[in-house]
Amino acid sequence: MKAKPYLVMLFALAAVTSLSAHVMVSPPESKSGAVQKYEVRVHNESKLATTAVDLDIPDGVTVTDVAKPSAGSFTTKKNGDRIVQITWQIDVQPSKYLALPFTAKNPQGAELKWALHQHLSDGSVVDWSDQPGAKEKGSVTKLAAPTQ
């Protein structure tokens, strides 16, 4: 019976060491064809600072504005006139949070699957997507039909 406290401690330690930053796109629901203010939310629960976040813009989404972060900067990558990626150069220290707003027009459809790439201070990258090999699950925005 002495092994029980050690198992509890082992599971608790495993849970704490598995905590990392959480990166997501919010809101999780919007409307097809709507202009929506989105936020990339960086919740840094890891031991390393987040130094940059790349957001791949889903097909059909038209980014109309990217707000300058309170600390840091951003760049965009385009294909023709369409923004296909936003990269924020930021410094989100452990146990801190940062919201990165942008505005976009939604396409017609059922959902948007967002892919994010989180760059950490040790040079590693955490992929948040539904692509094979991604370490974390990407954000999904469900699109409802516009109200008449």
C-alpha positions as CSV (number, residue, x, y, z in Angstrom):
1,M,0.0,0.0,0.0
2,K,3.0,2.3,0.3
3,A,3.2,2.4,-3.5
4,K,0.0,4.3,-3.8
5,P,1.3,7.7,-2.7
6,Y,4.3,7.3,-5.0
7,L,2.0,6.6,-7.9
8,V,-0.2,9.6,-7.2
9,M,3.0,11.8,-7.0
10,L,4.3,10.3,-10.3
11,F,1.0,11.0,-12.1
12,A,0.9,14.6,-10.7
13,L,4.5,15.2,-11.8
14,A,3.7,13.8,-15.2
15,A,0.8,16.1,-15.5
16,V,2.8,19.2,-14.5
17,T,5.7,18.4,-16.9
18,S,3.3,17.9,-19.8
19,L,1.9,21.4,-19.4
20,S,3.0,23.7,-22.2
21,A,1.9,26.8,-23.9
22,H,-1.6,26.7,-25.5
23,V,-2.1,28.5,-28.7
24,M,-5.5,28.9,-30.3
25,V,-7.7,31.0,-32.6
26,S,-10.8,32.4,-31.1
27,P,-13.8,32.6,-31.4
28,P,-14.6,28.9,-32.0
29,E,-17.8,29.9,-33.8
30,S,-18.7,32.5,-36.5
31,K,-20.9,32.9,-39.5
32,S,-20.2,32.1,-43.2
33,G,-19.4,35.2,-45.2
34,A,-19.1,37.4,-42.1
35,V,-16.3,39.8,-41.3
36,Q,-15.0,38.5,-37.9
37,K,-12.5,39.9,-35.4
38,Y,-10.3,36.9,-34.5
39,E,-7.6,36.5,-31.8
40,V,-4.6,34.2,-31.7
41,R,-4.4,33.5,-28.0
42,V,-1.0,32.5,-26.6
43,H,-1.2,31.1,-23.1
44,N,2.3,30.3,-22.1
45,E,2.4,27.5,-19.5
46,S,5.8,26.2,-20.4
47,K,9.2,26.9,-19.0
48,L,10.4,28.6,-22.2
49,A,9.4,31.9,-23.7
50,T,7.4,32.0,-26.9
51,T,9.3,34.1,-29.4
52,A,7.1,34.0,-32.5
53,V,3.8,32.6,-33.8
54,D,3.0,31.8,-37.4
55,L,-0.6,31.5,-38.4
56,D,-1.4,29.8,-41.7
57,I,-4.6,31.4,-43.2
58,P,-7.1,28.8,-44.4
59,D,-8.2,28.8,-48.0
60,G,-11.0,31.2,-48.7
61,V,-10.3,33.5,-45.7
62,T,-9.5,37.1,-46.5
63,V,-7.5,38.9,-43.9
64,T,-8.5,42.6,-43.9
65,D,-6.5,43.9,-40.9
66,V,-3.8,42.8,-38.5
67,A,-3.5,44.8,-35.2
68,K,0.1,45.6,-34.1
69,P,0.7,43.6,-30.9
70,S,1.3,45.6,-27.7
71,A,4.8,44.3,-27.6
72,G,6.5,43.0,-30.7
73,S,5.8,43.2,-34.4
74,F,4.2,41.2,-37.3
75,T,4.8,40.4,-40.9
76,T,2.6,38.9,-43.5
77,K,3.3,36.5,-46.4
78,K,1.1,36.9,-49.5
79,N,0.1,34.9,-52.5
80,G,-0.8,37.7,-55.0
81,D,-2.9,40.1,-53.0
82,R,-4.1,37.5,-50.4
83,I,-2.5,37.2,-47.0
84,V,-1.7,33.5,-46.6
85,Q,0.4,33.7,-43.3
86,I,0.8,36.1,-40.4
87,T,4.0,35.9,-38.3
88,W,4.1,37.7,-35.0
89,Q,7.5,38.3,-33.4
90,I,6.7,38.5,-29.7
91,D,8.0,37.7,-26.2
92,V,5.6,35.7,-24.1
93,Q,7.3,34.7,-20.9
94,P,6.3,31.6,-18.9
95,S,3.0,32.0,-17.1
96,K,2.0,35.0,-19.3
97,Y,-0.7,35.5,-21.9
98,L,-1.0,37.5,-25.1
99,A,-3.8,38.1,-27.5
100,L,-3.0,38.8,-31.1
101,P,-6.0,40.3,-32.9
102,F,-6.7,40.2,-36.6
103,T,-9.9,40.8,-38.8
104,A,-10.9,38.5,-41.6
105,K,-13.8,37.8,-43.9
106,N,-15.0,34.2,-43.7
107,P,-15.7,32.1,-46.7
108,Q,-18.9,30.1,-47.3
109,G,-18.5,26.7,-45.7
110,A,-18.9,24.7,-42.5
111,E,-15.6,25.2,-40.7
112,L,-12.1,26.7,-40.7
113,K,-9.1,24.7,-39.7
114,W,-6.3,26.9,-38.4
115,A,-2.7,25.8,-38.4
116,L,-0.3,27.6,-36.0
117,H,3.5,27.2,-35.5
118,Q,4.8,28.3,-32.1
119,H,8.5,29.2,-31.9
120,L,10.1,28.8,-28.5
121,S,13.3,30.4,-27.1
122,D,15.3,27.2,-27.4
123,G,14.7,27.2,-31.2
124,S,12.1,24.4,-31.1
125,V,8.7,24.8,-32.9
126,V,5.4,23.3,-31.8
127,D,2.9,22.8,-34.6
128,W,-0.8,23.2,-33.7
129,S,-2.7,21.7,-36.6
130,D,-4.6,18.7,-37.9
131,Q,-1.6,17.8,-40.2
132,P,0.2,14.5,-39.7
133,G,3.1,14.8,-37.3
134,A,1.7,17.9,-35.5
135,K,2.3,17.7,-31.7
136,E,-0.9,19.5,-30.8
137,K,-4.4,19.8,-32.2
138,G,-5.2,23.0,-34.2
139,S,-8.1,25.3,-33.7
140,V,-11.3,24.9,-35.6
141,T,-13.9,27.7,-36.1
142,K,-17.3,26.3,-36.9
143,L,-19.2,28.5,-39.5
144,A,-23.0,28.8,-39.2
145,A,-25.2,29.9,-42.0
146,P,-25.8,33.6,-42.0
147,T,-29.1,34.7,-40.5
148,Q,-31.6,36.0,-43.0
